Amino acid sequence: MAPSREEFPPNLYAQLPSEPVATSIQDGSTSKDMGAPPDAPLTRYLGYILLVDLTAVCFGYTLAFTGGTIGDITGDLGFCGDDWSMDDGAKPCFKEEMVAALAAGASVFGCIVAGPTTENFGRKPVILSSFFLFILGYVAVGLAPDLTVVLVGRATTGFAAGVAGVVTPMYVAEVSPAHLRGQLGSLFNLGISGGVLLVDLLNACGIGWRVLAWLVGTIVPFIGFVAMLRFPESPVFLAAAAASVVDEQEKCNAYKEKLVDAMQWLHGGSIPKQLEADLVVDKLLAQKADQLLGENETPGNGSRESKEETNGGVMTSDFEAQTSISRSSVVGSERASVMNPVNASMFGKRNWYATMIGVGVPVGFALGGVNSVNAYCATIMGLSGITWIPWAITSYGAVQWVVGIVGIVGLVEQFDRKTLLAVSAAGCACSHSLIAFGVSGVDIPGIHILALVGALCFVTFVAIGLGPLSWAYSSEVLPSAVRGPAMSLASVLFWTATFLQELFLLDMMDAFTPTGTFLFFAAFNVGTLVFVLTCLVETRGRTLEEIEALVTRQ
């Protein structure tokens, strides 16, 4: 039986979680997040989240690694022939395309594995594993004597990137207060931009691809691995884990201790451990009981008939009755694990709409060609006739990173998500059109500069919307019961689209001309714009529970 309200200090109940468990109420207002004070400053979480998001730096570093080095790798290892050069009009070399694209292809498998492993083993072990795989992969690339070892290294780093792309945004969303979730979630994309800038800048300074791989490529993940050893597991996962073994007292109590330790580590304050852990887990069980009984609404949302009586806005005895129902429903013979609910379908009546928009945004982002531009930036600049390619690539990375900071600090929490995503998609469409004209080869003085202008405009519009918000929006809008598998699905589709684009981009430019290829990407961004305007719901300023209630009623 859950503790009654009289057993808690008045200020404790206001700090109890609203996601993924049922709502706690004091003075008529819902609590924001699991143990998080409603006015917590950004600086409290910034350093911690930046270290977690070193997975994103490795992610971006992997995406852009071949952008300025693919020619040197091909030339040094000679797997396309000693005299082969795209600049001389040679046909695309499939082996070179594989080196560029294999990381994206391997990421698909990383995404598939990441979903169930995060649900069964926790977020922290999976993040640690991704850091370790980045280290192994870049050591292999840096020491590679031939094409085979390069491909193994690229596949390993790509697999790690796929894992990181699923688990890191999920982890950050679950440990962040609601009023900071947009900014902290957007740091993942800033980390990607930082990784792109890092590899481009070092390449422009003349550092060889082997040094970039086995020295620089291993330092960042090593720092992240060591830092992550000290960080706590996600409280959301720990609460779900405790509820899933509620009939095994010793295991349940161990998870409860870890739960409250994590909440105190993340948010500070002095919390009576056993009392709060009991209530957190009991409320999670109550919500799960609602799902199993077919009651899709949670207490306090005004849509379900309830006999709850309140005293000062706080639920009283009927909560205990509901907890009793939850225990018999969840722990009985038909018991389902809250970590992987058998009744929670991504495409069921309750969750299909949330899955559609939560998966659709990052997929639209991928189809817009952002990673193809990253992977073949040097080739694009060369096709336009620009001769100062290394510094053109560096300017591309620098603009992406600087505008990313501006977007996080000044835009993400100041404007609606839909507005930023729509402006971003429209701007990307226009930017791809500029690139298309810049690489057209039309005999107009200075037209080649349009390729660089278009690339810089493209990365600017990405950085203010689709970049920082695609994964953050998905982690916000997907219901807790399907967040893991749905994020995994989104990542699988994202990386599949990226892999196919990178693998066949040179062939597309050969078959349809560079101009036709980039107009094709522009058309996909127009499609993303239409999707954003017609399908998305607004999430800014709402708790995860409020968002879930909104999208599951669509």
VOGU-3710 file (C-alpha; in Angstrom, 3 decimals, decimal comma):
1> mapsreefpp> 0,000/0,000/0,000  1,275/3,483/-0,868  2,133/5,863/1,957  -0,567/8,424/2,695  0,017/12,136/2,191  0,304/12,752/5,934  3,578/10,788/5,942  5,242/13,295/3,634  6,518/16,818/4,272  4,486/19,389/2,301
11> nlyaqlpsep> 7,407/20,325/0,025  8,219/16,716/-0,865  5,047/15,910/-2,749  5,603/18,780/-5,157  8,896/17,211/-6,252  7,468/13,811/-7,115  7,564/12,718/-10,756  4,960/13,339/-13,402  6,572/11,194/-16,100  6,300/8,335/-16,807
21> vatsiqdgst> 4,142/7,847/-13,705  0,808/9,349/-12,750  0,464/12,996/-11,850  1,239/14,283/-8,383  -0,733/17,377/-7,465  -0,209/20,188/-5,055  -2,185/23,415/-5,189  -3,680/22,242/-8,476  -0,421/22,119/-10,443  1,427/19,139/-11,807
31> skdmgappda> 5,023/18,459/-10,885  7,426/18,793/-13,741  9,914/15,959/-13,657  11,285/13,145/-11,572  12,692/14,917/-8,522  13,611/18,089/-10,430  12,934/21,509/-8,885  10,723/23,572/-11,225  13,168/26,506/-11,336  16,451/24,584/-11,675
41> pltrylgyil> 19,017/26,679/-13,617  20,570/25,521/-16,871  24,054/25,696/-15,363  23,200/22,915/-12,908  22,876/20,395/-15,742  25,024/21,888/-18,520  28,427/20,386/-17,735  26,974/16,961/-17,000  24,903/16,833/-20,201  27,819/18,103/-22,308
51> lvdltavcfg> 29,918/15,156/-21,143  27,114/12,701/-21,906  26,778/14,325/-25,337  30,368/13,496/-26,201  28,644/10,557/-27,910  27,225/13,202/-30,253  30,692/14,627/-30,918  31,824/11,130/-31,899  28,637/10,810/-33,973  29,399/13,981/-35,947
61> ytlaftggti> 33,098/13,120/-36,219  32,130/9,789/-37,783  29,672/11,366/-40,230  32,173/13,942/-41,476  35,367/11,882/-41,234  35,379/11,041/-44,942  34,228/14,508/-46,062  37,768/15,835/-46,435  39,788/12,636/-46,135  38,181/10,209/-48,589
71> gditgdlgfc> 40,529/11,223/-51,400  43,605/10,736/-49,220  42,364/7,361/-47,948  41,707/6,205/-51,508  45,063/7,441/-52,733  47,134/6,059/-49,840  45,599/2,581/-49,956  45,150/2,546/-53,732  41,984/0,483/-53,773  40,492/2,450/-56,693
81> gddwsmddga> 43,643/2,281/-58,809  46,675/4,489/-58,714  45,417/6,915/-61,359  41,761/7,159/-60,302  40,416/10,655/-59,507  36,848/11,925/-59,437  38,190/15,362/-60,363  39,378/13,939/-63,699  35,867/12,821/-64,587  36,308/9,163/-63,690
91> kpcfkeemva> 33,263/7,051/-62,929  32,425/6,696/-59,219  34,566/4,121/-57,448  32,301/1,754/-55,510  34,992/0,954/-52,942  35,359/4,652/-52,141  31,609/4,968/-51,807  31,624/2,024/-49,402  34,240/3,693/-47,185  32,095/6,831/-47,020
101> alaagasvfg> 28,740/5,064/-46,615  29,501/1,988/-44,500  29,360/3,901/-41,209  25,791/4,930/-41,988  24,885/1,377/-43,028  26,303/-0,120/-39,826  24,397/2,491/-37,830  21,161/0,812/-38,885  22,179/-2,312/-36,966  23,281/-0,185/-34,007
111> civagptten> 19,802/1,326/-33,888  18,144/-2,090/-33,999  20,262/-3,349/-31,115  19,989/-0,143/-29,058  16,208/-0,263/-28,574  15,878/-3,574/-26,690  19,218/-3,250/-24,892  18,329/0,141/-23,396  14,993/-1,224/-22,213  16,485/-4,354/-20,653
121> fgrkpvilss> 19,899/-3,259/-19,387  19,502/0,489/-18,889  20,675/3,651/-20,595  24,045/4,007/-18,864  25,602/0,632/-19,884  24,589/1,208/-23,499  26,145/4,694/-23,558  29,351/3,249/-22,097  29,340/0,544/-24,775  29,023/3,121/-27,551
131> fflfilgyva> 32,046/5,046/-26,254  34,069/1,818/-26,130  33,117/0,887/-29,692  34,117/4,335/-30,970  37,570/3,796/-29,478  37,962/0,351/-31,067  36,731/1,529/-34,458  39,041/4,514/-34,747  42,063/2,510/-33,639  41,280/0,072/-36,471
141> vglapdltvv> 40,903/2,853/-39,070  44,084/4,605/-37,962  46,216/1,466/-38,131  44,523/-0,050/-41,210  46,955/-1,599/-43,722  44,291/-2,161/-46,366  40,698/-1,560/-47,393  39,284/-4,464/-45,361  40,472/-3,091/-42,014  39,270/0,418/-42,922
151> lvgrattgfa> 35,819/-1,003/-43,617  35,820/-2,918/-40,316  36,747/0,261/-38,448  34,121/2,329/-40,264  31,488/-0,328/-39,556  32,386/-0,354/-35,854  32,226/3,432/-35,479  28,989/3,508/-37,477  27,437/0,857/-35,236  28,436/2,939/-32,203
161> agvagvvtpm> 26,926/6,062/-33,780  23,633/4,243/-34,341  23,546/3,155/-30,704  24,402/6,663/-29,502  21,726/8,229/-31,678  19,050/6,166/-29,919  20,141/6,099/-26,293  21,672/9,547/-25,717  18,621/11,701/-26,629  16,452/9,299/-24,622
171> yvaevspahl> 18,712/9,545/-21,571  18,947/13,349/-21,752  15,158/13,712/-22,071  14,639/11,514/-19,014  17,078/13,346/-16,733  16,236/16,916/-17,813  13,661/19,232/-16,174  10,749/20,104/-18,465  11,637/23,798/-18,699  15,188/22,932/-19,849
181> rgqlgslfnl> 14,473/19,841/-21,942  14,486/21,681/-25,263  17,830/23,349/-24,645  19,507/20,316/-23,103  18,096/18,002/-25,766  19,386/20,304/-28,493  22,927/19,946/-27,191  23,045/16,546/-28,893  22,913/18,211/-32,289  25,415/20,828/-31,162
191> gisggvllvd> 27,733/17,952/-30,272  27,266/16,517/-33,772  28,126/19,934/-35,233  31,167/20,121/-32,961  32,366/16,751/-34,214  31,926/17,851/-37,835  33,823/21,092/-37,161  36,610/19,283/-35,319  37,404/16,867/-38,126  37,078/19,559/-40,819
201> llnacgigwr> 39,343/22,001/-38,984  42,038/19,423/-38,283  41,902/18,225/-41,878  42,264/21,819/-43,130  45,356/22,174/-40,947  46,954/19,299/-42,848  46,639/16,542/-40,237  46,602/13,170/-41,963  43,649/10,798/-41,866  45,483/8,181/-39,804
211> vlawlvgtiv> 46,286/10,674/-37,045  42,712/11,960/-37,163  41,533/8,405/-36,605  43,731/6,710/-34,035  44,738/9,781/-32,011  41,937/12,362/-32,098  39,210/9,811/-32,792  39,988/7,936/-29,581  40,555/10,831/-27,155  36,987/12,157/-27,155
221> pfigfvamlr> 35,276/8,789/-26,534  37,823/7,929/-23,848  36,974/11,131/-21,944  33,273/10,390/-22,317  33,689/6,798/-21,133  35,537/7,828/-17,973  32,998/10,577/-17,199  29,998/8,322/-17,769  31,282/5,845/-15,181  30,444/8,429/-12,502
231> fpespvflaa> 27,002/9,398/-13,798  23,747/7,771/-12,597  21,332/5,587/-14,475  18,145/7,227/-15,785  15,554/7,536/-12,979  12,841/6,610/-15,480  14,528/3,281/-16,195  15,170/2,610/-12,493  11,542/3,285/-11,568  10,362/0,957/-14,324
241> aaasvvdeqe> 12,870/-1,687/-13,249  11,698/-1,518/-9,615  8,065/-1,820/-10,652  8,811/-4,804/-12,878  10,186/-6,805/-9,913  7,799/-5,497/-7,260  7,018/-9,046/-6,176  10,735/-9,652/-5,478  11,293/-7,405/-2,479  15,092/-7,506/-2,356
251> kcnaykeklv> 15,536/-6,619/-6,017  12,789/-4,012/-5,867  14,341/-2,284/-2,852  17,746/-2,264/-4,536  16,277/-0,488/-7,577  14,448/1,955/-5,282  17,712/2,876/-3,558  19,382/3,453/-6,917  16,370/5,459/-8,060  16,478/7,965/-5,231
261> damqwlhggs> 20,300/8,119/-5,300  20,037/9,046/-8,991  17,379/11,694/-8,298  19,472/13,244/-5,555  22,621/13,154/-7,693  20,827/14,817/-10,596  18,654/17,346/-8,837  20,109/17,723/-5,333  18,126/18,159/-2,156  17,461/15,901/0,784
271> ipkqleadlv> 14,714/13,365/0,074  13,465/10,643/2,459  14,638/7,686/0,392  12,245/4,857/1,130  9,128/7,024/1,300  9,650/8,663/-2,054  10,844/5,501/-3,801  7,745/3,640/-2,603  5,440/6,330/-3,944  7,296/6,639/-7,255
281> vdkllaqkad> 7,068/2,916/-7,937  3,476/2,578/-6,706  2,369/5,391/-8,981  4,133/3,783/-11,924  2,295/0,559/-11,169  -0,982/2,482/-10,973  -0,440/3,894/-14,438  0,456/0,473/-15,779  -2,743/-0,882/-14,238  -4,689/1,767/-16,135
291> qllgenetpg> -3,125/0,587/-19,384  -3,850/-3,078/-18,677  -7,441/-2,269/-17,690  -7,952/-0,243/-20,875  -8,129/3,117/-19,090  -5,949/5,282/-21,275  -6,256/8,406/-19,192  -4,260/9,130/-16,061  -5,579/10,604/-12,795  -5,994/14,327/-12,688
301> ngsreskeet> -6,457/14,954/-16,418  -10,172/15,591/-16,082  -11,332/12,977/-18,580  -11,914/9,941/-16,394  -14,603/9,610/-13,760  -12,930/9,402/-10,392  -14,013/9,155/-6,806  -10,846/10,789/-5,555  -11,274/13,302/-2,796  -8,669/15,994/-2,386
311> nggvmtsdfe> -7,339/17,914/0,527  -5,540/21,020/-0,624  -5,289/19,550/-4,127  -3,542/16,341/-3,007  -4,955/12,899/-3,804  -5,912/10,860/-0,761  -7,277/7,407/-0,045  -8,493/6,403/-3,499  -4,895/6,505/-4,652  -4,194/3,640/-2,314
321> aqtsisrssv> -7,111/1,688/-3,774  -5,795/2,331/-7,254  -2,365/1,091/-6,170  -3,963/-2,116/-4,929  -5,571/-2,596/-8,344  -2,256/-1,904/-10,036  -0,432/-4,526/-7,997  -2,989/-7,236/-8,703  -3,017/-6,365/-12,402  0,702/-6,040/-12,929
331> vgserasvmn> 2,061/-8,676/-10,607  -0,589/-11,315/-11,236  -0,588/-14,154/-13,730  -1,104/-11,719/-16,618  1,693/-9,450/-15,402  3,539/-7,457/-18,077  6,899/-5,816/-17,657  6,738/-2,025/-17,500  10,163/-1,915/-19,098  8,867/-3,672/-22,199
341> pvnasmfgkr> 5,049/-3,690/-22,029  3,504/-6,442/-24,091  0,325/-4,410/-24,584  2,169/-1,299/-25,784  2,179/-1,273/-29,592  3,833/1,547/-31,521  1,093/1,335/-34,130  -1,850/0,517/-31,883  -4,861/2,760/-31,431  -3,261/4,626/-28,534
351> nwyatmigvg> 0,221/5,267/-29,941  0,065/5,288/-33,752  -0,182/9,062/-34,116  2,695/9,755/-31,733  4,800/7,142/-33,511  4,040/8,690/-36,896  5,165/12,176/-35,952  7,959/11,064/-33,621  9,495/8,890/-36,343  8,551/11,163/-39,237
361> vpvgfalggv> 10,549/14,221/-38,164  14,026/12,602/-38,057  13,272/10,615/-41,218  12,339/13,826/-43,022  15,556/15,347/-41,712  17,579/12,463/-43,197  15,822/12,561/-46,573  16,775/16,231/-46,827  20,369/15,176/-47,511  22,188/16,627/-44,508
371> nsvnaycati> 24,559/13,701/-44,015  25,252/13,381/-47,728  26,459/16,989/-47,747  28,628/16,242/-44,701  30,139/13,104/-46,226  30,840/14,573/-49,680  31,375/18,247/-48,895  34,804/18,301/-50,548  33,416/16,645/-53,693  30,583/19,170/-53,895
381> mglsgitwip> 32,945/22,096/-53,560  35,233/20,576/-56,195  32,370/20,125/-58,659  31,517/23,806/-58,341  35,059/24,836/-59,246  36,126/26,144/-55,814  39,863/25,612/-55,320  40,258/26,434/-51,598  38,339/23,322/-50,583  39,769/22,610/-47,077
391> waitsygavq> 38,867/26,060/-45,791  35,492/25,999/-47,524  34,756/22,781/-45,637  35,981/24,332/-42,377  33,732/27,359/-42,860  30,839/24,941/-43,342  31,567/23,221/-40,021  32,184/26,503/-38,191  28,883/28,025/-39,306  27,058/24,844/-38,291
401> wvvgivgivg> 28,544/24,968/-34,804  28,175/28,730/-34,180  24,593/28,883/-35,437  23,875/25,782/-33,382  24,895/27,635/-30,234  22,754/30,617/-31,202  19,824/28,319/-31,828  20,102/26,616/-28,440  20,666/29,799/-26,434  18,321/32,150/-28,255
411> lveqfdrktl> 15,753/30,178/-30,229  14,873/26,710/-28,942  12,982/27,834/-25,838  11,857/31,180/-27,304  9,905/29,901/-30,302  7,519/27,012/-30,838  8,985/23,730/-32,070  6,679/23,700/-35,115  7,723/27,202/-36,134  11,438/26,425/-35,980
421> lavsaagcac> 11,048/23,104/-37,788  8,948/24,693/-40,543  11,375/27,590/-41,096  14,257/25,129/-41,099  12,682/22,832/-43,725  11,752/25,756/-45,992  15,254/27,235/-45,702  16,872/23,872/-46,485  14,808/23,584/-49,665  15,950/27,016/-50,836
431> shsliafgvs> 19,571/26,263/-49,902  19,653/23,030/-51,901  18,364/25,010/-54,872  21,320/27,382/-54,531  23,746/24,440/-54,401  22,073/22,996/-57,508  22,770/26,164/-59,475  26,287/26,460/-58,050  27,301/23,034/-59,380  25,436/23,415/-62,699
441> gvdipgihil> 28,536/24,450/-64,655  26,667/27,290/-66,356  29,092/29,811/-67,846  28,195/32,729/-65,584  31,032/34,490/-63,742  31,024/33,704/-60,013  28,139/31,200/-60,156  30,325/28,569/-58,496  30,215/30,618/-55,292  26,520/29,756/-55,043
451> alvgalcfvt> 27,537/26,210/-54,073  29,372/27,488/-50,987  26,677/30,069/-50,200  24,019/27,401/-50,526  25,962/24,992/-48,313  26,417/27,659/-45,631  22,733/28,649/-45,814  21,780/24,978/-45,680  23,783/24,286/-42,549  22,420/27,491/-40,968
461> fvaiglgpls> 18,807/26,462/-41,487  19,586/22,940/-40,277  21,156/24,343/-37,113  18,119/26,440/-36,125  15,511/23,717/-36,451  15,823/20,246/-37,942  19,269/19,711/-36,457  18,722/20,519/-32,781  15,040/19,587/-32,627  14,549/16,406/-34,678
471> wayssevlps> 15,727/13,977/-32,011  14,693/16,197/-29,099  11,163/16,418/-30,513  10,989/12,654/-31,012  12,082/11,947/-27,449  9,435/14,390/-26,188  6,473/13,286/-28,265  6,847/9,493/-28,069  4,910/7,924/-25,143  7,022/6,363/-22,410
481> avrgpamsla> 5,698/2,843/-23,094  7,034/2,860/-26,676  9,798/5,458/-26,500  12,630/2,937/-26,667  11,440/0,860/-29,650  10,032/3,894/-31,487  13,299/5,830/-31,105  15,062/2,732/-32,368  12,748/2,585/-35,395  13,332/6,285/-36,104
491> svlfwtatfl> 17,074/5,775/-35,962  16,925/2,691/-38,195  15,003/4,610/-40,861  17,225/7,683/-40,446  20,406/5,683/-40,954  18,964/3,557/-43,756  18,110/6,718/-45,685  21,538/8,157/-44,922  23,338/4,961/-45,959  21,531/4,728/-49,288
501> qelflldmmd> 22,141/8,406/-50,039  25,845/8,237/-49,228  26,303/4,954/-51,085  24,664/6,148/-54,278  25,180/9,934/-54,173  28,025/9,892/-56,701  25,993/7,571/-58,947  22,992/9,887/-58,646  25,099/12,877/-59,663  26,482/10,851/-62,568
511> aftptgtflf> 23,016/9,724/-63,726  20,909/12,819/-63,004  23,638/15,511/-62,963  24,671/17,291/-59,743  22,010/19,925/-60,336  19,225/17,360/-60,611  20,433/15,557/-57,495  20,282/18,638/-55,290  16,919/19,705/-56,670  15,771/16,219/-55,643
521> faafnvgtlv> 16,910/16,953/-52,063  15,138/20,328/-52,211  11,884/18,554/-53,087  12,221/16,257/-50,060  12,627/19,301/-47,800  9,428/20,745/-49,223  7,727/17,472/-48,286  9,102/17,762/-44,747  7,721/21,317/-44,543  4,233/20,107/-45,462
531> fvltclvetr> 4,468/17,287/-42,901  5,513/19,681/-40,116  2,719/22,158/-40,842  -0,050/19,586/-41,127  0,791/16,827/-38,633  2,925/18,005/-35,702  1,683/19,028/-32,253  3,439/21,671/-30,178  5,531/20,426/-27,230  7,379/23,495/-25,957
541> grtleeieal> 6,839/24,141/-22,243  4,849/20,949/-21,669  5,816/18,040/-19,461  6,304/14,608/-21,016  3,064/13,485/-19,383  1,103/16,405/-20,831  2,547/15,707/-24,288  1,667/12,022/-24,006  -1,916/12,855/-23,050  -2,121/15,191/-26,060
551> vtrq> -0,756/12,853/-28,735  -2,577/9,728/-27,520  -5,915/11,523/-27,919  -5,243/12,438/-31,558
//
